[in-house]
Amino acid sequence: MNETIDTILNHRSIRKFTKQPLSDEQINTIIEAAHSASTSSYMMAYSIIGVTDLEKKSQLAEITNQPYVKENGHLLLFCADLRRNTLSADNQAYEQMKTNLENTEHLLVATIDAALAAQNAAIAAESMGLGICYIGSIRNNIHKVDELFHLPNHVIALFGLAIGFPAHEPDQKPRLPQKAVYFNDNYMEDEEMKSSIQQFDRTIEAYYQQRSTNQRLDSWSNQMIRKFSTPKRLDVTDYVKKKGFNKK
Ligand SMILES: Cc1cc2nc3c(=O)[nH]c(=O)nc-3n(C[C@H](O)[C@H](O)[C@H](O)COP(=O)(O)O)c2cc1C
């Protein structure tokens, strides 16, 4: 195909990095790639914080319980950010903007913008031979992360992206069959979907039993049932509202 597609299709999350830091040039290129992503209505409703302070990295590693949050070549924190879009407004204009700022639509807009920027960053990093791992577990203690980075109103922490020189070569994790995620014209019937999922469960069972590390007996369906049965990060709702998002 081409090198871009090869890079994308070769993705796997990297959770062990060498001690080598990224160069300033590598960081700049990755951020430029993030910054070139499409953005809803030209809002650019996200911010990225590069985390270099070792104390902050240690605190994030503790919150996430993941050593690679501290031990990596560079760490980025992605935020949904509607603050810049309001800063030039006077009181009267701000009052008029408030309904839109606080509706669910604009939480989605800012979150999508941040995710698109992050995935551009991820692909740029991978294309340079670096490894990446997204870090959603910063939301284990979202209020503490917010304090740690002094995030103002209308800015919320979403996830981290650990980047670095890979120090392991994990197996690639299988994905659902394409027919279970890409449909022609109409959404798939449940029965057909269930049969695709069953097929995938057999694939993933074999993957978990045969992979080079952390072998286990598990299926995707069981994993999902476990995940959704355990209440998780219920404080995120209050956090988001407190920061002025999704109030309506
Ligand atoms: C938004 C997001 C958050 C994630 N958070 C974490 C995380 O906190 N810790 C981690 O080890 N992996 C995290 N991951 C990585 C996923 O576990 C991983 O992408 C998934 O299991 C598929 O594996 P692969 O990326 O190796 O193909 C996250 C991925 C995404 C997209």
The ligand as an ORCA input file, in Angstrom:
! r2SCAN-3c Opt
* xyz 0 1
  C      -8.777      6.915     25.041
  C      -7.928      5.706     25.394
  C      -7.516      5.521     26.694
  C      -6.671      4.463     27.027
  N      -6.207      4.348     28.297
  C      -5.275      3.422     28.597
  C      -4.673      3.395     29.876
  O      -5.004      4.169     30.776
  N      -3.709      2.479     30.107
  C      -3.287      1.607     29.151
  O      -2.390      0.819     29.425
  N      -3.863      1.604     27.912
  C      -4.819      2.491     27.606
  N      -5.362      2.547     26.357
  C      -4.901      1.602     25.322
  C      -5.951      0.519     25.036
  O      -6.003     -0.369     26.116
  C      -5.531     -0.183     23.745
  O      -5.543      0.744     22.679
  C      -6.482     -1.334     23.397
  O      -6.439     -2.345     24.380
  C      -6.105     -1.951     22.055
  O      -4.756     -2.384     22.068
  P      -3.692     -1.826     21.026
  O      -3.686     -0.325     21.120
  O      -2.381     -2.433     21.430
  O      -4.122     -2.289     19.680
  C      -6.267      3.549     26.019
  C      -6.711      3.730     24.713
  C      -7.537      4.797     24.409
  C      -7.978      4.992     22.976
*
